[in-house]
């Protein structure tokens, strides 16, 4: 019964976010402070990633585009984490459950950490309007890329983020 009651609230929130696109974090903006516990029990926050470029993705288990893009993000993590990129994913919890998210994560064995945003506080702070939302963030915490898909030109973007 509780999940059914959430549906009108989520729908209203989504309509509001679509009506006011200026509310969205944009390229050039600093990321907000956040903290999330990952499925492996670690608490990570903005401070965890200071001095490191980061790929951050917001996702849900019911999102076909997310499920299509997560394997690509895993390939990027395997390629760029050894070179200094931090990768983190966060399930927004909107019409999703932590049980489903954990089962999905375990089934596919992605190498990068994920957490569950129980009350959508992190998604709200990042002004996420839909999933997937992919951010590339430089080592100073500034958004350099925001898109519903992972970048096709990750090699070039990684060089821009790191100067390598």
C-alpha positions in Angstrom: 0.0 0.0 0.0 2.8 2.4 0.8 4.5 2.0 -2.6 1.2 2.7 -4.4 0.8 5.9 -2.3 4.3 7.0 -3.5 3.4 6.9 -7.2 1.4 10.2 -7.3 4.2 11.9 -5.4 6.8 10.7 -7.7 4.7 11.6 -10.8 4.2 15.1 -9.4 7.9 15.5 -8.7 8.8 14.3 -12.2 6.3 16.7 -13.8 7.7 19.6 -11.7 11.3 18.8 -12.7 10.4 18.7 -16.4 8.6 22.0 -16.1 11.7 23.7 -14.6 14.8 22.4 -16.4 16.9 25.2 -14.9 16.8 23.3 -11.7 19.1 20.7 -13.1 22.9 20.6 -12.3 24.7 21.7 -15.4 28.2 21.4 -16.8 30.4 23.8 -14.9 28.6 23.5 -11.6 30.2 22.1 -8.5 28.7 18.8 -7.2 26.8 18.9 -3.9 28.0 17.3 -0.7 26.6 13.7 -0.4 27.2 10.5 1.4 25.9 7.0 0.6 26.6 3.6 2.0 27.6 1.2 -0.8 26.3 -2.4 -1.1 29.7 -3.6 0.3 29.1 -1.6 3.5 31.5 1.3 2.9 30.4 4.9 3.5 31.5 7.1 0.6 31.0 10.8 0.2 32.1 13.8 -1.9 35.2 13.9 0.3 36.1 10.3 -0.7 36.6 11.5 -4.2 38.5 14.8 -3.7 41.4 15.0 -6.0 40.1 12.2 -8.3 38.0 12.5 -11.5 34.8 10.6 -11.2 32.1 9.0 -13.3 28.8 9.0 -11.4 25.6 7.3 -12.7 22.1 7.4 -11.2 20.1 4.3 -12.2 17.1 2.0 -11.4 16.4 -1.7 -12.0 13.2 -1.0 -14.0 15.1 1.4 -16.4 15.9 -0.4 -19.7 18.4 2.3 -20.7 20.2 1.9 -17.3 20.4 -1.8 -17.7 21.8 -1.3 -21.2 24.4 1.3 -20.1 25.7 -0.3 -16.9 27.8 -2.9 -18.7 29.4 -0.1 -20.7 30.1 1.8 -17.5 31.6 -1.4 -16.1 33.9 -1.6 -19.2 34.9 2.0 -18.6 35.6 1.3 -14.9 37.8 -1.7 -15.9 39.7 0.5 -18.3 40.0 3.8 -16.4 39.9 3.0 -12.7 43.5 1.7 -12.8 44.5 5.1 -14.3 42.8 7.0 -11.5 39.1 7.4 -12.4 36.7 6.8 -9.5 33.3 5.2 -10.5 30.2 5.2 -8.4 26.6 4.4 -9.2 23.6 5.3 -7.1 20.1 3.7 -7.4 17.6 6.5 -6.9 15.1 4.3 -5.1 12.2 5.8 -7.1 9.8 2.9 -7.6 12.6 0.5 -6.9 13.7 -1.5 -3.9 17.1 -2.1 -2.3 16.4 -5.9 -2.5 16.0 -5.7 -6.3 19.0 -3.4 -6.7 21.2 -5.7 -4.6 20.1 -8.8 -6.5 20.7 -7.1 -9.8 24.2 -6.0 -8.7 25.1 -9.4 -7.4 23.9 -11.1 -10.6 26.0 -9.0 -12.9 29.1 -8.5 -10.6 30.0 -5.0 -11.7 33.4 -3.9 -10.3 32.4 -0.4 -9.3 30.5 0.4 -6.1 26.8 1.3 -5.9 24.6 2.6 -3.2 20.9 3.0 -2.6 19.5 6.5 -2.2 16.7 5.6 0.2 14.9 8.9 0.3 16.2 10.4 -3.0 18.1 13.0 -1.1 21.2 12.5 -3.2 19.3 12.5 -6.5 17.5 15.7 -5.3 20.8 17.3 -4.4 22.2 16.5 -7.9 18.9 17.6 -9.4 18.5 14.3 -11.3 15.4 14.5 -13.6 15.5 11.0 -15.0 17.5 7.8 -15.2 20.0 7.1 -16.3 21.9 10.3 -15.6 25.7 10.1 -16.1 28.1 12.7 -14.7 31.8 13.1 -15.3 33.3 15.2 -12.6 36.8 16.6 -12.5 39.2 16.3 -9.6 38.0 19.7 -8.2 34.4 18.4 -8.0 33.1 20.3 -11.1 30.6 18.7 -13.5 32.3 18.4 -16.9 29.7 16.1 -18.6 26.0 15.4 -17.9 24.0 13.1 -20.2 21.5 10.2 -20.1 24.2 8.1 -21.8 27.9 7.3 -21.0 30.2 9.4 -23.2 31.2 7.8 -26.5 34.5 9.6 -26.4 35.7 8.5 -23.0 39.4 8.4 -23.9 39.4 12.1 -24.9 37.2 13.0 -21.9 39.5 11.2 -19.5 42.5 13.0 -20.9 40.7 16.3 -20.4 39.8 15.4 -16.8 43.3 14.3 -15.9 45.6 16.1 -18.3 47.1 12.6 -19.2 
